Amino acid sequence: MKPPVQCQSMADIRTEIDRLDSSVMALLAQRAAYIERAAQIKAQGGLPARLTDRVNEVLANVAAHAAGSGLPAAPYVEMWRVLIEAAIAREEEILQESSKDDR
């Protein structure tokens, strides 16, 4: 890993961004595995996929993390909204599959 200040060319920058993107995708895959498990637990407990209080909590956490990292909160909160909606959609698929299995 090269710190930004040590990058001497656009090729260096692109290499580091590609490396970071790969790491971000690996983390998102881990997050998705937790979403899968959350849906299984929600199915067992009769909980809905969308828990509004939790959505709001996650978005507040993202805003705080962004601000703490010196980033503007708004674009990251919007990115997380998309991420959350995708997670809820996946949970709903799992909950529907689970309800079919219960019949």
C-alpha positions as CSV (number, residue, x, y, z in Angstrom):
1,M,0.0,0.0,0.0
2,K,1.3,3.4,-1.0
3,P,0.1,6.5,0.8
4,P,-1.4,9.1,-1.6
5,V,1.5,11.4,-1.1
6,Q,3.9,8.7,-2.3
7,C,2.0,8.2,-5.6
8,Q,4.0,9.7,-8.4
9,S,1.7,9.0,-11.4
10,M,-2.0,8.3,-12.3
11,A,-1.0,4.7,-12.7
12,D,0.1,4.6,-9.0
13,I,-3.2,6.3,-8.0
14,R,-5.3,3.9,-10.1
15,T,-3.5,0.9,-8.7
16,E,-4.2,2.0,-5.1
17,I,-7.8,2.9,-5.8
18,D,-8.3,-0.5,-7.5
19,R,-6.7,-2.2,-4.4
20,L,-9.1,-0.2,-2.1
21,D,-12.1,-1.1,-4.2
22,S,-11.2,-4.7,-4.0
23,S,-11.0,-4.4,-0.2
24,V,-14.3,-2.5,0.0
25,M,-16.0,-5.3,-2.1
26,A,-14.6,-8.0,0.2
27,L,-16.1,-6.1,3.2
28,L,-19.4,-5.7,1.4
29,A,-19.4,-9.4,0.8
30,Q,-18.9,-10.0,4.6
31,R,-21.7,-7.5,5.3
32,A,-24.0,-9.5,2.9
33,A,-23.3,-12.7,4.8
34,Y,-24.5,-11.0,8.0
35,I,-27.6,-9.8,6.1
36,E,-28.3,-13.4,5.1
37,R,-28.0,-14.5,8.7
38,A,-30.1,-11.6,9.9
39,A,-32.9,-12.7,7.5
40,Q,-32.8,-16.2,8.9
41,I,-33.0,-14.9,12.5
42,K,-35.8,-12.5,11.5
43,A,-37.7,-15.4,9.9
44,Q,-37.4,-17.5,13.1
45,G,-38.6,-14.5,15.2
46,G,-41.4,-13.4,12.9
47,L,-39.7,-10.0,12.3
48,P,-40.1,-8.0,9.1
49,A,-37.1,-7.2,6.8
50,R,-37.5,-3.5,7.3
51,L,-36.9,-2.2,10.9
52,T,-37.2,1.5,10.5
53,D,-35.5,2.3,13.8
54,R,-32.5,0.2,12.8
55,V,-32.3,1.8,9.3
56,N,-32.3,5.2,11.0
57,E,-29.6,4.1,13.4
58,V,-27.4,2.8,10.6
59,L,-27.7,6.0,8.7
60,A,-26.9,8.1,11.7
61,N,-23.8,5.9,12.3
62,V,-22.7,6.4,8.7
63,A,-23.1,10.2,9.0
64,A,-21.1,10.2,12.2
65,H,-18.3,8.0,10.7
66,A,-18.2,10.2,7.6
67,A,-17.9,13.4,9.7
68,G,-15.3,11.8,12.0
69,S,-13.3,10.9,8.9
70,G,-13.5,14.4,7.5
71,L,-15.9,13.4,4.7
72,P,-19.2,15.1,3.9
73,A,-22.0,13.0,5.4
74,A,-24.7,13.4,2.7
75,P,-23.2,11.4,-0.2
76,Y,-22.2,8.6,2.1
77,V,-25.6,8.5,3.7
78,E,-27.2,8.3,0.3
79,M,-24.8,5.4,-0.7
80,W,-25.8,3.6,2.5
81,R,-29.5,4.1,1.7
82,V,-28.9,2.2,-1.5
83,L,-27.0,-0.5,0.3
84,I,-29.7,-0.8,3.0
85,E,-32.5,-1.0,0.4
86,A,-30.6,-3.8,-1.4
87,A,-30.1,-5.6,2.0
88,I,-33.8,-5.2,2.8
89,A,-34.8,-6.6,-0.6
90,R,-32.5,-9.6,-0.1
91,E,-34.0,-10.2,3.4
92,E,-37.5,-10.0,2.0
93,E,-36.6,-12.7,-0.6
94,I,-35.3,-14.9,2.2
95,L,-38.3,-14.3,4.4
96,Q,-40.6,-15.2,1.4
97,E,-38.7,-18.4,0.8
98,S,-38.9,-19.2,4.5
99,S,-42.6,-18.6,4.6
100,K,-43.0,-21.0,1.6
101,D,-41.0,-23.6,3.4
102,D,-43.3,-23.3,6.4
103,R,-46.4,-24.3,4.4
